[in-house]
């Protein structure tokens, strides 16, 4: 038995969430609905204009959110990323530890610098817009990889946001190669349409000759396929991955288990914040697969979990909410 169900690597960021109207985003010159990388000066300017109007501040980042969801459900997890020893870095490391996630951050001397932050804007249509200053997370490199943790994991999970920096991209590729050599399941998420649009070469390098499981939403998938036709994306994904999951928002999800395509029905809810929905879907699905569920059942759990998270603000559920959700899923599917 391996020590960890899933090893994750990604940008370690503190999410600072705000409510905003589309008009306010326009005033701030922010492109709605996507993730945009910004520098420290731009972030400081935005924070100054927004003043103390944020709703929450939590440990975040795509892979971290998924790994925390896995841990809350009861999986054994490890996460690698880079933060500094500033206040937000300490918040991140403590939050990760308190969530039950093992991490090298627990034993490392944290470097000088500024921990990455993601300003998240939620509009009344429940859409999320992100402006990210990577800080020291942008310096993530091979020294941040815990090779022993990978060796003792059943799967590795890599976030596409690492494509934005050459050293981080190379680290992601190294994690994939270490896992491949040891026949450990490789999983990757495309993360955001802008990552595919502006860092296509790096994303393709991270995928390499193919991964075992690829996650994407519909926009990301079609951006990678350079098509507005989902069928084209499905055809491409079958060449890039042994299995995949494409989330489709209110239309559910489309899965491929290596043999058959599987439609996951949507769960109608009143969405107020879609931040973290894809991260939760991936985390819940990986949990289901780690517990021996087939693709259909794991996809149903992921659909339930992502539907739950969009009904509240923030990228994560509380641990007790996650356990309640898992219990209800088991009851309903007994």
Beta strands, then each sheet from edge to edge (+ up, - down):
strand 1: 4-9
strand 2: 13-19
strand 3: 35-37
strand 4: 56-60
strand 5: 77-80
strand 6: 102-103
strand 7: 115-122
strand 8: 128-135
strand 9: 153-159
strand 10: 185-189
strand 11: 211-217
strand 12: 241-247
strand 13: 253-256
strand 14: 261-264
sheet 1: 6+ 5+ 1+ 9+ 10+ 11+ 12+ 13- 14+
sheet 2: 3+ 8+ 7- 2- 4+
end
